[in-house]
């Protein structure tokens, strides 16, 4: 493994789906949001908006909107990541920027000793989730990140690099 700190962090990060139940500090959540805020975006439009869900009641209401309800209920916090349509300029580029934003937050969580997983299946019910969170229709749900103290250490399941490179 490379001795480069960033490359090591990228390779060490895992999707964590089981949590200890211990709460996480507001400072950690702010650090994770800050990491997302610094993601690159086309024209520096920063088309993302965040909704932080930490209380049990809100997580209980959000949980039935995904097949991964257990994860939503058990994590310490969820961060819903929205596409703020008025700040958008090109949907494809904005979606890629939001993906970079989410990746920054996942890496930040790992760097803080926290576990996180990117939940995308909830997008099947994105309008319901948006309404439940009290977000107006100028925003479109793009992801939910579940975060907590890890209670598992999953192994990597990455394909070999050679199988991902297209031959020319």
N, C-alpha and C positions, 0 to 999 in steps of 0.2 A: 504494500500500500504506500502511496506517495507520502512524503513527509510534509507536504503542503497542508496547512491547517484547514483551508476551505475545502479542498478535495477530500480530506479525511472526514470532515463533518458531513459532506454530501453523501459519502459512501457509508457512513455509520448511521445515518438517519433511517428510522423504520416507522412504518405505520403502526401505531399503538392503539389497540381496541379494548384493552382491559386496564382499569385504573384502581388505585388504592383507596380512593374515597377522600383522601386528604385534600383540603382546599389549596388554592393557589393564590398568591398575593396579587393585589391590584397592580403593584409595580411590575410583576412578571407579565400580566396581561398588557399593560401599557408598552413594555418592551417589545412584545410580540406584535402589537398593532404598529408600533414605530417601524419595525422591520418591514412590515407590509407596505407602509406609507412610502418607503424609500425604493420600492421596486421601479424598474424602468417602465415608461409608457410613451406611446407615440405622441409627439408634440407636447410631452410632459403634461398631458391632460389629467392624469391621476383619476381615472373614471370609477374608482372604488369607493364604497361606503361600508361601514361596519356596524353591526349590532351585536353587542356582547350580552350573552345570556348566562347568568350565574345562579339565579335562584331556582330552587327545586320545582316550584310550581310552574314556572315558564318552561323548564325543560320537560316536565311531565306533559304539558300541552303540546310541545313541539314533537315529542317522541313518536306519537302515532302517525305522523306524516312521513315516516321513513321505515323501511324494513329493518333498519339498524337502531331501533328504538332503545334497546338495552344500552348501547354506547352513549346515546344522548342522555339517558337517565343517569348513568354511572359516572360520566365525566364531571370534572369540576367546573368547566366552562365550555360554552360553545361560542364561536365567533361566526356569525352569518356574514358572508361577503356578498355585497350587492354591486351590480353594474348601475352606476348613476347615469341614466340615459342622457340628461342634458349636457353632461361633460363628454359624452362620446363623440367620436368623429368617424370612426371606421370600425364596424362591429367585429370583424376578424382581428384587427390589431388590438382593439380594446379587450377582447376575450383573452388574447395572448398575454397582455399586460396584467390582467387580473389573475391569470395562471401564475405569472411571475410573482405577483403580490402574495398569493397563497403559498407558493414555495418558500418565499422569504420567511413567512410566518411559521411554516413547518420547521424550517432550519433554526429559527430563533427559539422555538419551543424546545427543540432538542438541545440546543446550546445551553439552555437554562436547566437542563436535567428533567425536562417534562416530556411527556409523550403526547402525540397528536396524530389525528387521522383526518384526511380530507374526505368528507361525505358528499358524494355527488348524486346518489340515488334519490335523495330528497327533492331534487329538481323536478321530478315527476309531479310534485305537488307544490311547486314554487310559489304560485299565487296565494295558496292557502297559508303557507309559511310566512310570506310577506305580510299578509293581513293579520295573522296571529301576532306578529312582532310589531304591529302598528306602524309599518313602513308604507309610505304612499306609493302610487304606481309610477312615480318617476324613477323608481329603482326596481331592478330585476335580480332575483336571487341567482347567484352563480355557484355558491359553494357554502357548506357549513364545515367548520373545523372544530372537532371535539378535542379538548385538551385536559390533561390531568397528570397526576403522578403515575408513572407506569407501574403496572402489576404484571408485566410480561416482558420477555426479551425475544421477539421473533427473529428468525434467521432471514437472510437475504434470499430472494428467489429471482435474481436478475439473469437475463439471458446473456450468453457470451457476446462480447462486443463484435466479434467477427461475423456473427449471425445478423447483426443489425446494419452492417455496412453494405450498401447496394453496390454491386459490381458494375463497372462502366466499360 
